Amino acid sequence: MPAIEFPPIDIPAHPAAAPVPIMPIETGEYDYIVVGAGAAGSIVAAKAAAAGYQVLLVDIGTAVPASDEDAWDPTRWYKMLANPDFEMGFHSTPQANLVNTDLAPGRVAQMLQSRGLGGCQLHNAMVYVRGGRSTYDHWARQGCAGWDYESLVPHFKEIERTLGIVTAEQDEFSQSFLDAYERLGLPYNGSYNTGPSEYGAVPFQFTIEKTADGRLRRTTSFEKFVGAAELPTLTIATGVYVRRFFTDDDGRGIEYNSPAGEHMRVYARREVILSAGAIVSPAILLRSGIGPADALSDCGIPLLHDLPQVGRNFYDDLGCGFPVLVKSPLPDTPYGFVGAGVFACESGSAPSDPPAFGEINLEVQISTSKLPGAPDSYGIRYCLIGCSAMHLASRGTVELDPRKPFGRPIVNPMWLTAEGDMDRCLAAMKLAHDIASDPALIEQWDWWVPPEELVVCEEWVRLSGTTVQHYVGSCQMGPDAGTSVVGPDLRVHGVPNLRVIDASVAPTPVTGNTAGVAMVIGAKGAELLLNGD
Ligand SMILES: Cc1cc2nc3c(=O)[nH]c(=O)nc-3n(C[C@H](O)[C@H](O)[C@H](O)COP(=O)(O)OP(=O)(O)OC[C@H]3O[C@@H](n4cnc5c(N)ncnc54)[C@H](O)[C@@H]3O)c2cc1C
C-alpha cells in the first residue's frame, strides 16, 4: 500500500455538554435517523424508508459523481484511495509488534476509512465474500439467536441480486495462479460463497456489475439500495459530521456539525441508528457518554450509561506478503485484484467437513502494479503475493483522545499481542512463498523469489504485516451487557431507541473480506427494526 498523506479533517472540538440550538435538517420530522451511508447504513435507510417511515440518512462525506472514472472503474481503486476527498485519514497507534524499514518497532498503519455516500465500498477492492457458514452458526451458538447462516441466506441472496455480483473470468495470467494453487493441493472451488465450504482455489466474486455496453462497474449498497429506488420518505444530508447521540425530555436524536460548521441537533421520533463503521460507531457511543465510566470521566464526558465493552474487541486481520518482479508487460486485470484467490487452513491440510469455526484462516489475494495508481514508484512491474491471516486471537481498542475527545479516535489493533498469532502469520507467509515458488509461475518472474528463510520468519511478518481493513467487533453483539455492546436485536444495551447496525457489531471475525458481513448486518438489522424486535 502506498504511503499517502491526507490533510487533517477539520473537526471542531466542543464540550459534550454544551447547549446547542435545535435546528432540524429540512423538515425535522424523522422517524429514524441513520448515521452513515456505507455498506450497512444504506440498506437500513432504504428499507426503513421503503416501509413508509420518514428517514434521515446523514453522512460526513458527499456523493461521488457518476462521471468519476476513478470511483466506478474497478481497476482504479488505488487512485480512489489516494483521493483525500473520500478518505478520513485515520491511523493506528504505533504497533509494538510491527517494525519500520529500519527494523525499529512501533510502525503506524494507515487505517483507511472512506467517507461519502457508499462508505468504504467507494474505494474497497470489491472482493465479495459472504463470510463463511461456520462464522454465523458460531454467532448463533454464542447467544445471537437468528444470526445463524441459514437465517441469513435470504438476505445474502437479496444483496447479491441487488448489487450484481460477477465471478471473475480467468485469463491466461490468473489461470496460471489457479493452476499453481491446485498443484499445491488446494482443490478448485467454484462456489466458495454458496457451497458448503470456502476452502480451496477460488475464482473471486466481486461487487461489480456488467453494464449494457459490456463495461465493468463497481457497485455499492448506497447506489443500488438507495440511489436506484425512488424513496420520497428518505432525506439524505451530506457533509454532516455527527458528534454524538443525545436524549433529553423531548426525546432523542443526534448532535452534528452542519457543512457550514454550525453545531446543531435533530430529533428522531423512533430511533437513532449508528452505521458509521467499526472505527467511528464506537467513538460516537463514547462521545455520547455510553462506554466505560472511567474512560469517559478521563475525557470529561458526562456518563449516560456505563457500558464497559464499547470500543473493546476491535479486530482486524493481518495481511503479510512480498512482491515478485514480473516479466513485462503485465497483463491487464479487469478487477480490483487478480481474479484467482485462495482460502486455506493454517494446518496445511483440508478442513473438517463441514469446516469448524475459524479453521479456514488464510486468504490469498494477488495484486499487480499494472492497476492504475498502484505503488509503482520505481517503474517496476511486480505482483504482490499477499496472504491474510484470519481468525487471529489479538483484540484491540477504539478509544477517545482525552485531549480532544471530538477529534479522531485512537485506534489500536494490538496486532500480534496474543499467543499463536505469529504462528498463523508464519503459515500465511509460507503459503505465499510456496505459491511464488511454483515451478510454472517462476517462468513469469523476472527476478528471484526471495529465499524462504528471508520471508518465512518473524522479522518479515513484523516488517510486511499491515491492516487489510477488515475492521469488526468494536460494538460487539451478544446477549450479556457485561461482555457485549448490543443485543442480538442490535439495540445498545441499556439505552432505549438506539441501535448500532454495521460491521462493528460482528462479535467475531468472519472468514474473509468484510463488506459482505456489513451488508448482511444491514439487511438483517433492517428486518429487526421493521419487525419491531
Ligand atoms: C481500502 C479498503 C479495501 C477493502 N477491500 C474490501 C474488499 O475487497 N472486499 C470486502 O468485502 N471488503 C473490503 N473492505 C472492507 C469493507 O469495505 C468494509 O468492511 C465495509 O464497507 C464496512 O461497512 P460499514 O457499513 O460498517 O462501514 P462503511 O462502509 O465504512 O460506512 C461508514 C459510513 O459512515 C460515514 N461516517 C463516518 N463517520 C461519520 C460521522 N462522524 N458522521 C457522519 N457520517 C460518518 C462514512 O462517511 C461512511 O459512509 C475494504 C476496506 C477498505 C478501507
The ligand as an SDF file (V2000), in Angstrom:
LIG
                    3D

 53 58  0  0  0  0  0  0  0  0999 V2000
   -9.0880    0.0740    1.2340 C   0  0  0  0  0  0  0  0  0  0  0  0
  -10.1470   -0.9160    1.5930 C   0  0  0  0  0  0  0  0  0  0  0  0
  -10.2850   -2.0770    0.8360 C   0  0  0  0  0  0  0  0  0  0  0  0
  -11.2720   -3.0030    1.1660 C   0  0  0  0  0  0  0  0  0  0  0  0
  -11.4630   -4.0910    0.3480 N   0  0  0  0  0  0  0  0  0  0  0  0
  -12.5050   -4.9070    0.5870 C   0  0  0  0  0  0  0  0  0  0  0  0
  -12.8340   -5.9430   -0.3330 C   0  0  0  0  0  0  0  0  0  0  0  0
  -12.1950   -6.1290   -1.3680 O   0  0  0  0  0  0  0  0  0  0  0  0
  -13.8980   -6.7360   -0.0460 N   0  0  0  0  0  0  0  0  0  0  0  0
  -14.6450   -6.5630    1.0800 C   0  0  0  0  0  0  0  0  0  0  0  0
  -15.5820   -7.3330    1.3010 O   0  0  0  0  0  0  0  0  0  0  0  0
  -14.3590   -5.5960    1.9690 N   0  0  0  0  0  0  0  0  0  0  0  0
  -13.3410   -4.7440    1.7320 C   0  0  0  0  0  0  0  0  0  0  0  0
  -13.1010   -3.7060    2.5760 N   0  0  0  0  0  0  0  0  0  0  0  0
  -13.9170   -3.5840    3.8080 C   0  0  0  0  0  0  0  0  0  0  0  0
  -15.3710   -3.1370    3.5750 C   0  0  0  0  0  0  0  0  0  0  0  0
  -15.4600   -2.1570    2.5740 O   0  0  0  0  0  0  0  0  0  0  0  0
  -15.9380   -2.6500    4.9040 C   0  0  0  0  0  0  0  0  0  0  0  0
  -15.8540   -3.7140    5.8330 O   0  0  0  0  0  0  0  0  0  0  0  0
  -17.3910   -2.1960    4.8320 C   0  0  0  0  0  0  0  0  0  0  0  0
  -17.5650   -1.1560    3.9070 O   0  0  0  0  0  0  0  0  0  0  0  0
  -17.8510   -1.7440    6.2220 C   0  0  0  0  0  0  0  0  0  0  0  0
  -19.1750   -1.3320    6.1330 O   0  0  0  0  0  0  0  0  0  0  0  0
  -19.8200   -0.4060    7.2400 P   0  0  0  0  0  0  0  0  0  0  0  0
  -21.2180   -0.1450    6.8250 O   0  0  0  0  0  0  0  0  0  0  0  0
  -19.5710   -0.9870    8.5760 O   0  0  0  0  0  0  0  0  0  0  0  0
  -18.9700    0.9550    7.2010 O   0  0  0  0  0  0  0  0  0  0  0  0
  -18.6260    1.9120    5.9680 P   0  0  0  0  0  0  0  0  0  0  0  0
  -18.9440    1.2680    4.6830 O   0  0  0  0  0  0  0  0  0  0  0  0
  -17.2480    2.3660    6.1750 O   0  0  0  0  0  0  0  0  0  0  0  0
  -19.6130    3.1460    6.1590 O   0  0  0  0  0  0  0  0  0  0  0  0
  -19.4620    4.0890    7.2130 C   0  0  0  0  0  0  0  0  0  0  0  0
  -20.0880    5.4150    6.7700 C   0  0  0  0  0  0  0  0  0  0  0  0
  -20.1560    6.2890    7.8890 O   0  0  0  0  0  0  0  0  0  0  0  0
  -19.8160    7.6100    7.4810 C   0  0  0  0  0  0  0  0  0  0  0  0
  -19.3330    8.3400    8.6640 N   0  0  0  0  0  0  0  0  0  0  0  0
  -18.2340    8.0400    9.3910 C   0  0  0  0  0  0  0  0  0  0  0  0
  -18.1230    8.9100   10.4110 N   0  0  0  0  0  0  0  0  0  0  0  0
  -19.1790    9.7540   10.3570 C   0  0  0  0  0  0  0  0  0  0  0  0
  -19.6220   10.8300   11.1670 C   0  0  0  0  0  0  0  0  0  0  0  0
  -18.9720   11.2320   12.2740 N   0  0  0  0  0  0  0  0  0  0  0  0
  -20.7480   11.4910   10.7930 N   0  0  0  0  0  0  0  0  0  0  0  0
  -21.4400   11.1040    9.6960 C   0  0  0  0  0  0  0  0  0  0  0  0
  -21.0580   10.0780    8.8990 N   0  0  0  0  0  0  0  0  0  0  0  0
  -19.9530    9.3890    9.2370 C   0  0  0  0  0  0  0  0  0  0  0  0
  -18.7400    7.4000    6.4080 C   0  0  0  0  0  0  0  0  0  0  0  0
  -18.6570    8.5050    5.5370 O   0  0  0  0  0  0  0  0  0  0  0  0
  -19.2670    6.1390    5.7010 C   0  0  0  0  0  0  0  0  0  0  0  0
  -20.1020    6.4570    4.6100 O   0  0  0  0  0  0  0  0  0  0  0  0
  -12.1150   -2.7700    2.2870 C   0  0  0  0  0  0  0  0  0  0  0  0
  -11.9820   -1.6020    3.0480 C   0  0  0  0  0  0  0  0  0  0  0  0
  -11.0060   -0.6730    2.7080 C   0  0  0  0  0  0  0  0  0  0  0  0
  -10.8860    0.5790    3.5310 C   0  0  0  0  0  0  0  0  0  0  0  0
  1  2  1  0
  2  3  1  0
  2 52  2  0
  3  4  2  0
  4  5  1  0
  4 50  1  0
  5  6  2  0
  6  7  1  0
  6 13  1  0
  7  8  2  0
  7  9  1  0
  9 10  1  0
 10 11  2  0
 10 12  1  0
 12 13  2  0
 13 14  1  0
 14 15  1  0
 14 50  1  0
 15 16  1  0
 16 17  1  0
 16 18  1  0
 18 19  1  0
 18 20  1  0
 20 21  1  0
 20 22  1  0
 22 23  1  0
 23 24  1  0
 24 25  2  0
 24 26  1  0
 24 27  1  0
 27 28  1  0
 28 29  2  0
 28 30  1  0
 28 31  1  0
 31 32  1  0
 32 33  1  0
 33 34  1  0
 33 48  1  0
 34 35  1  0
 35 36  1  0
 35 46  1  0
 36 37  1  0
 36 45  1  0
 37 38  2  0
 38 39  1  0
 39 40  1  0
 39 45  2  0
 40 41  1  0
 40 42  2  0
 42 43  1  0
 43 44  2  0
 44 45  1  0
 46 47  1  0
 46 48  1  0
 48 49  1  0
 50 51  2  0
 51 52  1  0
 52 53  1  0
M  END
$$$$
